[in-house]
Structures are given as structure tokens and as C-alpha cells.
Amino acid sequence: MAMVLTLVPLLDSFSNAFVSLNNNAHTTFMKPSLSPLSLLSPSPSIERKSPILSSTSQSISPVQTTDNGSHYSNITPEFAAAKTQVLAAITQSTTPISPAVTATLTHFINEYFLSCNTASLTPNSKVTAATTTKAMTDVIKYGFEHGFANPYPFSSTHKALRGVDPPSENGNTVDYYRFGVNFFQPCMDVANSVVLGQANLDRAIGQLKAGENVIFLANHQSEADPQVVSVAFDKVGYGLVAEEMVYVAGHKVTTDPLAVPFSMGRNLICIHSKKHINADAETKGVKMKQNLQAMGGMLKMLGSEEGVAIWVAPSGGRDRRDLESGDVPIAEFDQKTIDMFRLLGNKSKKLTHFYSLSMLSYDLCPPPDVVEAGVGEQRNVRFVPVGVSVSDEVIVEGGLESREEFAQSAFERCGEGYDALIQAFDEMKGKNTSQ
């Protein structure tokens, strides 16, 4: 496969970039998730009143434990040969890659090929060893080009690079949105994936078409959540809405080498968290200025003639597995993050609607069991169905005094949708077991 062999000179050409990063054992190779973070000081926790949620029917337990990797050999000969060539392109390079970086990338390649091989064995699958090789090769290629050699300069608001109009995209001819979807969609069991609350989604789309704004307040489970939204919305006929969605993104997804190409394909509002702002006194002023620009850009979007759809996770991070029960409860929403979006919606002078968007995608690309200060976590990928559920519109009468009630209502509805998704998957699992 010529596409694999070209990786060796590609890796060699970026030697200097790797040398500068090899001293950091925590360098990451994959973080396409968009983790929105609050710009404001921490607010009181919003506790869900219902019991802890049960984990998905296809739970991976435990995903963070170390094994000997023997299960990676349980793939078909075609996939095994293709994976060997991809791994050889990494290990045979003369570029000085640290053992930690090599291990991280090797683990991810093993995971991805195993997931796609599983997908290829399902009825009517179009996933092949060749498509899997191309997807992984593209990730490495674009990550090195735009993450290491010439880091892509994201502005406070970023418009997705689609390659449709090269002159306006500095000569770009790559559709980075489609690249991202094509990478993760093979790992999703689309046929068995679930979209609940379609009547509510219909209503939200109608409001967008009327030129009004819609903000989806979501829980966040997987690094591939933007791609999950794309696949789910496309399944019910709203693929274009997913393409035009705007995501609130933290700094890591615009600086992490292999996250960069995934982020390049999304409309973004790029925000520095308070923790990141305070980490370096010398750059604090610049980051605060960039945040103000981001807020200004968001207000401009909300006030534009056409309606805009925004995805934000008020929790500021991904849902984590409970180590004792194995359940995956949704993380609490931050009230002040929601307050900020309500304020911007009011300032836009346009109708702005809020919906809770429940996401069940943990098993697709599960996060570490604990929040890690640095980057460099192992990326695990599984072929599983995913689910989203759209609540009815979150409406609470009143002004400032209604802030807590509004945030609590949004969180409760997100939890209810999450419970419904779990139940739908459990029922589906029960039917499959009885057949």
C-alpha cells in the first residue's frame, strides 16, 4: 500500500518538530474532542435528584487497565497485514520518536484497526482494510503537517475548512469536516444507534430555519462527540445542521498535534479556561484578550441574520466512570456557564432557544477514569452503537432569580434523556440476546 510507505519520508521530514516534543513524555497523539470550559469562576454544583445512572449495555470494563495486547492479534489477515504496514511506517522511521510517543500511537493504531475490523464483519459493511489504512494514514499525515511542522493558527472564532473555496482557505483543498466524520463513523454501529426526541429536534431545526438561535446544552462523553452528533443528526435527515454546528472548544483541541486536523473541520469558538489562563503569568493578558474576542465573536454569530446552532458542554469536561459501580453518571452542569450563554442570547436581540442534548457515546472512545492534569492519555476505540436524545425546550420564567432553576432544569432534562437512551440500549440488548 503506497499510502503507508509514504509515511516514512513524511515522518523523517518532521524530525525537528519531534525533537522539540520528545522530552515531554505526555505528548498526545489524539484528542479530537471539543471540551468547553467555563470562563467564569466555579459556581455551586448542580446535583441531579435522580439515582446514579447505570452504564451502557456495551460497557468496556475496565478500559484503562494494562494488558498484553493479545486480543489485537484476533483480526482478519487483511487487517493484520495493513496494520503491520502502518506500524512499520512509524517504527522504521529515522525520526527520533520517544518510546512514550511510539507506544501511545501504536496503542491507538491497534485499537482503531481492531474496531474497524469488527465493523467490517457486520452485514453490508463498507469498512475494509484499505479504508481503515487510509483513515489512519490521513490522521498521521494531517497531524504532522498541521500539528507539528506548521501548527495551524486558530483564531478566536474558526470557520470549518471544507476545501470548497481554496482561495478563501489559503489554498486548502481538503474537507477536514468529512475527514473527521469518515475517521470515526466506521467505529459507530450506525444501524443500531439511537436518536430520541426527534419531535423536539424538528422543532429546534424549525426555529433555526426561522432565523432564531438554538443552543444545545450537552453532556460530554467521548473525544469523538462532534462526529457522534454528525452521524446521529444525519441519520434523521439533519446532516447539514450538524455540518454548520458551532462548538465551544478549549485550548487543547487547537494545540494537540493530532487533534488539530479534526478541529480544523469544525466551526469553533476557541476559549481559554481560567486554569489555563492562570498557568502562565506572561501570557495571561493575551489569553484574556483572546477570550474577549471569542465572546465578541459568539455574540456576533448570535446576532447574525441567519440562526446559529451552538453545542456546549456546561460541565467543562467528559463524564467519568464510577470506579466502584462501573456506572457512567453524567457530570454536573456549571451554572455560571449556562448563565453566560443566556446573557449572550439576550444581548443578541434575537430569540435564543435552549435544549438539553443527552449523549451516550462513552464506549466509543472512553476517557481515563480520572481527570489527568497533562495530556498523553491512551486512546481506546470500540465499535459500538451511539445515541443522542433531544429534550423539549428548556424554558423557565423570570430573570436573575431564575438562574439556578434554569440550570437545574437543563441538567435534569439531560439526565432524563440519558436514562432513556440507556433503557433503549438495554432493551435492544435484551432482544438480541433472546434471538
Secondary structure, DSSP 8 states (H G I E B T S, - for coil): -HHHHTHHHHHHHTHHHHHHHTT-TT--S---------SS----B---SS------TT--TTSSS----GGGG-S-HHHHHHHHHHHHHHHT--S---HHHHHHHHHHHHHHHHHHHHHHTSTT----HHHHHHHHHHHHHHHIIIIIIS-----SEE----SSSGGGGTT----HHHHHHHHHGGGB-GGG-EEE-HHHHHHHHHHHHTT-EEEEEE----TTHHHHHHHHHHHTT-HHHHHH-EEEE-GGGGTSTTTHHHHHTSEEEE---HHHHHT-GGGHHHHHHHHHHHHHHHHHHHTSSS--EEEE-TTSS-----TTT--------BHHHHHHHHHHHHHTTS-EEEEEEEEE-TTTS---SS--SSS--------B--EEEEEEE----SSGGGHHHHHHHHHHHHHHHHHHHHHHHHHHHHHHHH-
